[in-house]
Amino acid sequence: MTRKDFSRLSLNEKARIILKESYYLSTIEYNSFKVNLYSLSDFFIEVKLMSITSDVESIRVITGEDVEKFVKHVELPL
């Protein structure tokens, strides 16, 4: 799947693909949100959740600076 194909999916379809095919990398928290980072194929996905309710606020493909905010939280296997 390409990032373009993923971006065209509905929110429910994106969630299904993330659960079945992606790799969880990291979570950060800011304001009232919990933001999870996943990798799929050759791109990264941000899943933004409301901290209190865990409702999905958004799912989007991210690059560059958006990925960098997660870097210090990612643990790489040795």
MMTF fields as JSON, N, C-alpha, C and O atoms, coordinates in Angstrom:
{
  "mmtfVersion": "1.0.0",
  "mmtfProducer": "UNKNOWN",
  "numBonds": 311,
  "numAtoms": 312,
  "numGroups": 78,
  "numChains": 1,
  "numModels": 1,
  "chainsPerModel": [1],
  "groupsPerChain": [78],
  "chainIdList": ["A"],
  "bondAtomList": [4, 2, 8, 6, 12, 10, 16, 14, 20, 18, 24, 22, 28, 26, 32, 30, 36, 34, 40, 38, 44, 42, 48, 46, 52, 50, 56, 54, 60, 58, 64, 62, 68, 66, 72, 70, 76, 74, 80, 78, 84, 82, 88, 86, 92, 90, 96, 94, 100, 98, 104, 102, 108, 106, 112, 110, 116, 114, 120, 118, 124, 122, 128, 126, 132, 130, 136, 134, 140, 138, 144, 142, 148, 146, 152, 150, 156, 154, 160, 158, 164, 162, 168, 166, 172, 170, 176, 174, 180, 178, 184, 182, 188, 186, 192, 190, 196, 194, 200, 198, 204, 202, 208, 206, 212, 210, 216, 214, 220, 218, 224, 222, 228, 226, 232, 230, 236, 234, 240, 238, 244, 242, 248, 246, 252, 250, 256, 254, 260, 258, 264, 262, 268, 266, 272, 270, 276, 274, 280, 278, 284, 282, 288, 286, 292, 290, 296, 294, 300, 298, 304, 302, 308, 306],
  "bondOrderList": [1, 1, 1, 1, 1, 1, 1, 1, 1, 1, 1, 1, 1, 1, 1, 1, 1, 1, 1, 1, 1, 1, 1, 1, 1, 1, 1, 1, 1, 1, 1, 1, 1, 1, 1, 1, 1, 1, 1, 1, 1, 1, 1, 1, 1, 1, 1, 1, 1, 1, 1, 1, 1, 1, 1, 1, 1, 1, 1, 1, 1, 1, 1, 1, 1, 1, 1, 1, 1, 1, 1, 1, 1, 1, 1, 1, 1],
  "groupList": [{"groupName": "MET", "atomNameList": ["N", "CA", "C", "O"], "elementList": ["N", "C", "C", "O"], "formalChargeList": [0, 0, 0, 0], "bondAtomList": [1, 0, 2, 1, 3, 2], "bondOrderList": [1, 1, 2], "singleLetterCode": "M", "chemCompType": "L-PEPTIDE LINKING"}, {"groupName": "THR", "atomNameList": ["N", "CA", "C", "O"], "elementList": ["N", "C", "C", "O"], "formalChargeList": [0, 0, 0, 0], "bondAtomList": [1, 0, 2, 1, 3, 2], "bondOrderList": [1, 1, 2], "singleLetterCode": "T", "chemCompType": "L-PEPTIDE LINKING"}, {"groupName": "ARG", "atomNameList": ["N", "CA", "C", "O"], "elementList": ["N", "C", "C", "O"], "formalChargeList": [0, 0, 0, 0], "bondAtomList": [1, 0, 2, 1, 3, 2], "bondOrderList": [1, 1, 2], "singleLetterCode": "R", "chemCompType": "L-PEPTIDE LINKING"}, {"groupName": "LYS", "atomNameList": ["N", "CA", "C", "O"], "elementList": ["N", "C", "C", "O"], "formalChargeList": [0, 0, 0, 0], "bondAtomList": [1, 0, 2, 1, 3, 2], "bondOrderList": [1, 1, 2], "singleLetterCode": "K", "chemCompType": "L-PEPTIDE LINKING"}, {"groupName": "ASP", "atomNameList": ["N", "CA", "C", "O"], "elementList": ["N", "C", "C", "O"], "formalChargeList": [0, 0, 0, 0], "bondAtomList": [1, 0, 2, 1, 3, 2], "bondOrderList": [1, 1, 2], "singleLetterCode": "D", "chemCompType": "L-PEPTIDE LINKING"}, {"groupName": "PHE", "atomNameList": ["N", "CA", "C", "O"], "elementList": ["N", "C", "C", "O"], "formalChargeList": [0, 0, 0, 0], "bondAtomList": [1, 0, 2, 1, 3, 2], "bondOrderList": [1, 1, 2], "singleLetterCode": "F", "chemCompType": "L-PEPTIDE LINKING"}, {"groupName": "SER", "atomNameList": ["N", "CA", "C", "O"], "elementList": ["N", "C", "C", "O"], "formalChargeList": [0, 0, 0, 0], "bondAtomList": [1, 0, 2, 1, 3, 2], "bondOrderList": [1, 1, 2], "singleLetterCode": "S", "chemCompType": "L-PEPTIDE LINKING"}, {"groupName": "LEU", "atomNameList": ["N", "CA", "C", "O"], "elementList": ["N", "C", "C", "O"], "formalChargeList": [0, 0, 0, 0], "bondAtomList": [1, 0, 2, 1, 3, 2], "bondOrderList": [1, 1, 2], "singleLetterCode": "L", "chemCompType": "L-PEPTIDE LINKING"}, {"groupName": "ASN", "atomNameList": ["N", "CA", "C", "O"], "elementList": ["N", "C", "C", "O"], "formalChargeList": [0, 0, 0, 0], "bondAtomList": [1, 0, 2, 1, 3, 2], "bondOrderList": [1, 1, 2], "singleLetterCode": "N", "chemCompType": "L-PEPTIDE LINKING"}, {"groupName": "GLU", "atomNameList": ["N", "CA", "C", "O"], "elementList": ["N", "C", "C", "O"], "formalChargeList": [0, 0, 0, 0], "bondAtomList": [1, 0, 2, 1, 3, 2], "bondOrderList": [1, 1, 2], "singleLetterCode": "E", "chemCompType": "L-PEPTIDE LINKING"}, {"groupName": "ALA", "atomNameList": ["N", "CA", "C", "O"], "elementList": ["N", "C", "C", "O"], "formalChargeList": [0, 0, 0, 0], "bondAtomList": [1, 0, 2, 1, 3, 2], "bondOrderList": [1, 1, 2], "singleLetterCode": "A", "chemCompType": "L-PEPTIDE LINKING"}, {"groupName": "ILE", "atomNameList": ["N", "CA", "C", "O"], "elementList": ["N", "C", "C", "O"], "formalChargeList": [0, 0, 0, 0], "bondAtomList": [1, 0, 2, 1, 3, 2], "bondOrderList": [1, 1, 2], "singleLetterCode": "I", "chemCompType": "L-PEPTIDE LINKING"}, {"groupName": "TYR", "atomNameList": ["N", "CA", "C", "O"], "elementList": ["N", "C", "C", "O"], "formalChargeList": [0, 0, 0, 0], "bondAtomList": [1, 0, 2, 1, 3, 2], "bondOrderList": [1, 1, 2], "singleLetterCode": "Y", "chemCompType": "L-PEPTIDE LINKING"}, {"groupName": "VAL", "atomNameList": ["N", "CA", "C", "O"], "elementList": ["N", "C", "C", "O"], "formalChargeList": [0, 0, 0, 0], "bondAtomList": [1, 0, 2, 1, 3, 2], "bondOrderList": [1, 1, 2], "singleLetterCode": "V", "chemCompType": "L-PEPTIDE LINKING"}, {"groupName": "GLY", "atomNameList": ["N", "CA", "C", "O"], "elementList": ["N", "C", "C", "O"], "formalChargeList": [0, 0, 0, 0], "bondAtomList": [1, 0, 2, 1, 3, 2], "bondOrderList": [1, 1, 2], "singleLetterCode": "G", "chemCompType": "PEPTIDE LINKING"}, {"groupName": "HIS", "atomNameList": ["N", "CA", "C", "O"], "elementList": ["N", "C", "C", "O"], "formalChargeList": [0, 0, 0, 0], "bondAtomList": [1, 0, 2, 1, 3, 2], "bondOrderList": [1, 1, 2], "singleLetterCode": "H", "chemCompType": "L-PEPTIDE LINKING"}, {"groupName": "PRO", "atomNameList": ["N", "CA", "C", "O"], "elementList": ["N", "C", "C", "O"], "formalChargeList": [0, 0, 0, 0], "bondAtomList": [1, 0, 2, 1, 3, 2], "bondOrderList": [1, 1, 2], "singleLetterCode": "P", "chemCompType": "L-PEPTIDE LINKING"}],
  "groupTypeList": [0, 1, 2, 3, 4, 5, 6, 2, 7, 6, 7, 8, 9, 3, 10, 2, 11, 11, 7, 3, 9, 6, 12, 12, 7, 6, 1, 11, 9, 12, 8, 6, 5, 3, 13, 8, 7, 12, 6, 7, 6, 4, 5, 5, 11, 9, 13, 3, 7, 0, 6, 11, 1, 6, 4, 13, 9, 6, 11, 2, 13, 11, 1, 14, 9, 4, 13, 9, 3, 5, 13, 3, 15, 13, 9, 7, 16, 7],
  "groupIdList": [1, 2, 3, 4, 5, 6, 7, 8, 9, 10, 11, 12, 13, 14, 15, 16, 17, 18, 19, 20, 21, 22, 23, 24, 25, 26, 27, 28, 29, 30, 31, 32, 33, 34, 35, 36, 37, 38, 39, 40, 41, 42, 43, 44, 45, 46, 47, 48, 49, 50, 51, 52, 53, 54, 55, 56, 57, 58, 59, 60, 61, 62, 63, 64, 65, 66, 67, 68, 69, 70, 71, 72, 73, 74, 75, 76, 77, 78],
  "secStructList": [7, 7, 2, 2, 2, 2, 2, 2, 1, 7, 2, 2, 2, 2, 2, 2, 2, 2, 2, 2, 2, 7, 3, 3, 3, 3, 3, 3, 3, 3, 6, 6, 3, 3, 3, 3, 3, 3, 3, 3, 6, 6, 3, 3, 3, 3, 3, 3, 3, 3, 6, 6, 6, 7, 7, 3, 3, 3, 3, 3, 3, 3, 7, 2, 2, 2, 2, 2, 2, 2, 2, 6, 6, 7, 7, 7, 7, 7],
  "xCoordList": [0.848, 0.0, 0.889, 1.9, 0.515, 1.273, 0.657, -0.485, 1.409, 0.875, -0.323, -1.254, -0.304, -1.421, -2.685, -3.77, -2.537, -3.668, -4.22, -5.432, -3.315, -3.736, -4.504, -5.538, -4.011, -4.635, -6.061, -6.879, -6.352, -7.684, -8.718, -9.915, -8.269, -9.191, -10.042, -9.681, -11.175, -12.008, -11.295, -10.346, -11.738, -11.156, -11.217, -10.239, -12.346, -12.493, -11.559, -10.979, -11.402, -10.501, -9.046, -8.263, -8.692, -7.339, -7.072, -6.013, -8.025, -7.872, -7.686, -6.849, -8.445, -8.342, -6.956, -6.347, -6.46, -5.13, -4.053, -3.128, -4.168, -3.182, -3.149, -2.073, -4.305, -4.368, -3.8, -3.156, -4.031, -3.625, -2.227, -1.552, -1.777, -0.58, 0.562, 1.658, 0.335, 1.383, 2.158, 1.8, 3.223, 4.042, 3.988, 4.268, 3.628, 3.611, 5.045, 5.898, 5.318, 6.661, 6.763, 7.693, 5.812, 5.966, 4.671, 3.756, 4.612, 3.492, 4.045, 4.987, 3.453, 3.743, 2.419, 1.363, 2.484, 1.284, 1.5, 2.567, 0.47, 0.501, -0.921, -1.846, -1.068, -2.394, -3.329, -3.009, -4.453, -5.401, -5.382, -6.384, -4.237, -4.138, -3.026, -2.011, -3.244, -2.225, -2.02, -2.986, -0.776, -0.485, 0.431, 1.542, -0.055, 0.704, 1.332, 0.737, 2.548, 3.265, 3.352, 3.71, 3.024, 3.092, 3.867, 3.937, 4.447, 5.052, 4.278, 3.82, 4.149, 3.468, 4.165, 4.277, 4.636, 5.395, 6.557, 7.43, 6.583, 7.697, 7.28, 7.881, 6.245, 5.788, 5.337, 5.196, 5.116, 4.7, 3.277, 2.826, 2.58, 1.192, 1.068, 1.589, 0.371, 0.077, -1.395, -2.279, -1.645, -3.012, -3.19, -2.556, -4.061, -4.272, -5.55, -6.635, -5.396, -6.51, -6.763, -5.829, -8.019, -8.354, -7.867, -8.204, -7.086, -6.508, -7.56, -7.41, -8.598, -9.599, -10.49, -10.743, -10.969, -11.949, -11.353, -12.009, -10.139, -9.478, -10.192, -9.945, -11.07, -11.71, -10.666, -9.79, -10.763, -9.822, -10.174, -11.281, -9.234, -9.387, -9.0, -9.677, -7.886, -7.437, -6.441, -5.798, -6.328, -5.315, -4.749, -5.486, -3.414, -2.836, -1.41, -0.699, -1.016, 0.363, 1.196, 0.788, 2.371, 3.23, 4.637, 5.058, 5.351, 6.729, 7.515, 6.948, 8.805, 9.672, 9.563, 9.741, 9.265, 9.215, 8.201, 8.417, 7.101, 6.096, 6.644, 6.303, 7.488, 8.102, 9.16, 9.302, 9.901, 10.989, 10.534, 11.309, 9.307, 8.84, 8.736, 8.679, 8.711, 8.631, 10.001, 10.132, 11.009, 12.301, 12.884, 13.364, 12.857, 13.477, 12.722, 13.238, 11.519, 10.723, 10.763, 10.266, 11.347, 11.381, 12.538, 13.673, 12.254, 13.278, 13.586, 12.706, 14.832, 15.247, 15.838, 16.562, 15.525, 16.088, 17.592, 18.097, 18.289, 19.761, 20.125, 21.307],
  "yCoordList": [-1.179, 0.0, 1.235, 1.28, 2.228, 3.478, 4.488, 4.327, 5.52, 6.566, 7.25, 7.655, 7.382, 8.007, 7.147, 7.664, 5.836, 4.916, 4.968, 5.024, 4.948, 4.977, 6.255, 6.215, 7.367, 8.664, 8.759, 9.512, 8.01, 8.036, 7.191, 7.312, 6.339, 5.45, 6.21, 7.304, 5.62, 6.193, 5.988, 5.208, 6.668, 6.543, 5.09, 4.578, 4.426, 3.028, 2.109, 1.192, 2.338, 1.515, 1.73, 0.782, 2.981, 3.273, 2.537, 1.934, 2.586, 1.913, 0.407, -0.202, -0.183, -1.628, -1.979, -2.951, -1.202, -1.44, -1.301, -2.112, -0.288, -0.083, -1.294, -1.788, -1.768, -2.914, -4.187, -4.979, -4.385, -5.639, -5.61, -6.639, -4.46, -4.455, -3.543, -3.627, -2.687, -1.727, -2.178, -3.154, -1.446, -1.696, -0.485, 0.639, -0.723, 0.345, 0.734, -0.135, 2.051, 2.524, 3.306, 3.099, 4.206, 5.094, 5.826, 5.88, 6.388, 7.247, 8.486, 8.411, 9.623, 10.854, 11.428, 11.128, 12.257, 12.918, 14.417, 14.905, 15.146, 16.598, 17.116, 16.574, 18.187, 18.759, 17.641, 16.916, 17.478, 16.431, 15.262, 14.563, 15.047, 14.008, 13.009, 13.341, 11.788, 10.744, 10.488, 10.256, 10.526, 10.386, 9.185, 9.136, 8.217, 6.999, 7.083, 7.606, 6.557, 6.508, 5.064, 4.178, 4.832, 3.511, 3.612, 4.679, 2.495, 2.435, 1.417, 0.391, 1.729, 0.857, 1.032, 2.151, -0.063, 0.003, 0.97, 0.739, 2.049, 2.997, 4.366, 5.381, 4.393, 5.676, 5.521, 4.41, 6.667, 6.707, 7.24, 8.05, 6.76, 7.156, 7.652, 7.042, 8.765, 9.329, 9.079, 9.415, 8.484, 8.27, 9.12, 8.876, 10.126, 11.078, 10.698, 10.64, 10.44, 10.009, 11.016, 11.64, 11.173, 11.961, 11.167, 9.99, 11.782, 11.064, 10.475, 9.341, 11.205, 10.757, 9.66, 8.665, 9.822, 8.888, 7.861, 6.869, 8.077, 7.25, 7.289, 6.436, 8.265, 8.441, 8.9, 9.702, 8.391, 8.768, 10.152, 10.386, 11.046, 12.413, 12.471, 13.11, 11.784, 11.776, 10.652, 10.161, 10.255, 9.314, 9.914, 10.187, 10.121, 10.751, 10.28, 9.891, 10.328, 10.047, 11.266, 12.404, 11.017, 12.134, 11.952, 10.841, 13.073, 13.086, 14.152, 14.916, 14.203, 15.281, 15.622, 14.766, 16.901, 17.408, 16.669, 16.492, 16.238, 15.512, 14.194, 13.78, 13.531, 12.272, 12.558, 11.798, 13.645, 13.972, 14.127, 13.841, 14.571, 14.744, 13.415, 13.396, 12.301, 10.98, 10.334, 9.418, 10.799, 10.113, 9.802, 8.69, 10.738, 10.504, 9.465, 9.003, 9.091, 8.123, 6.713, 5.769, 6.57, 5.27, 4.446, 4.92, 3.216, 2.306, 1.306, 0.564, 1.286, 0.373, -0.885, -0.806, -2.051, -3.298, -3.35, -2.831, -3.979, -4.1, -5.333, -5.605],
  "zCoordList": [0.0, 0.0, 0.0, 0.701, -0.78, -0.824, 0.135, 0.567, 0.464, 1.346, 0.708, 1.405, -0.612, -1.318, -1.192, -0.923, -1.387, -1.239, 0.188, 0.394, 1.167, 2.564, 2.873, 3.541, 2.397, 2.674, 2.136, 2.665, 1.106, 0.483, 1.23, 0.97, 2.154, 2.865, 3.875, 4.309, 4.245, 5.308, 6.649, 6.733, 7.672, 9.005, 9.478, 10.022, 9.279, 9.703, 8.932, 9.513, 7.634, 6.833, 7.258, 7.309, 7.561, 8.035, 9.346, 9.518, 10.261, 11.557, 11.367, 12.034, 10.48, 10.221, 9.681, 10.127, 8.731, 8.152, 9.225, 9.284, 10.064, 11.13, 12.058, 12.396, 12.464, 13.38, 12.757, 13.445, 11.479, 10.831, 10.224, 10.2, 9.734, 8.895, 9.339, 8.785, 10.31, 10.665, 11.899, 12.559, 12.189, 13.366, 14.288, 13.87, 15.537, 16.537, 16.866, 17.048, 16.943, 17.244, 18.543, 19.322, 18.783, 19.934, 20.242, 19.42, 21.445, 21.854, 22.528, 23.317, 22.212, 22.945, 23.419, 22.861, 24.457, 24.966, 24.967, 25.339, 24.543, 24.655, 24.74, 24.134, 25.515, 25.792, 26.222, 27.163, 25.58, 25.968, 24.989, 24.832, 24.327, 23.314, 23.609, 24.221, 23.16, 23.115, 21.628, 20.901, 21.17, 19.747, 19.545, 20.072, 18.771, 18.49, 17.107, 16.164, 17.007, 15.736, 15.279, 16.055, 14.017, 13.401, 12.095, 11.484, 11.672, 10.341, 9.51, 10.013, 8.242, 7.286, 5.95, 5.448, 5.371, 4.118, 4.289, 5.126, 3.511, 3.575, 4.097, 3.743, 4.94, 5.491, 6.94, 7.452, 7.586, 8.987, 9.104, 8.293, 10.141, 10.388, 11.819, 12.752, 11.974, 13.284, 13.603, 12.815, 14.77, 15.239, 16.485, 17.512, 16.386, 17.467, 18.222, 17.644, 19.531, 20.375, 21.487, 21.991, 21.865, 23.053, 24.265, 24.398, 25.145, 26.283, 27.211, 27.665, 27.495, 28.468, 27.905, 28.585, 26.681, 26.121, 25.159, 24.84, 24.698, 23.674, 22.326, 21.473, 22.125, 20.819, 19.809, 20.132, 18.592, 17.536, 17.013, 16.529, 17.117, 16.612, 15.136, 14.33, 14.788, 13.4, 13.165, 14.093, 11.902, 11.443, 10.168, 9.22, 10.149, 8.967, 8.734, 9.66, 7.473, 7.087, 7.471, 7.241, 8.06, 8.45, 7.884, 7.562, 7.772, 7.281, 8.025, 8.806, 7.786, 8.253, 9.714, 10.58, 9.992, 11.356, 12.217, 13.416, 11.619, 12.386, 12.91, 14.018, 12.129, 12.571, 13.628, 14.585, 13.463, 14.382, 15.822, 16.735, 16.057, 17.434, 18.179, 19.409, 17.44, 18.051, 18.263, 19.075, 17.548, 17.487, 18.855, 19.075, 19.763, 21.073, 21.901, 22.919, 21.488, 22.223, 21.629, 22.242, 20.451, 19.779, 20.337, 20.386, 20.757, 21.227, 20.127, 19.688, 19.683, 18.632, 19.263, 20.255, 18.681, 19.223, 18.986, 17.99, 19.909, 19.786, 19.016, 18.809]
}
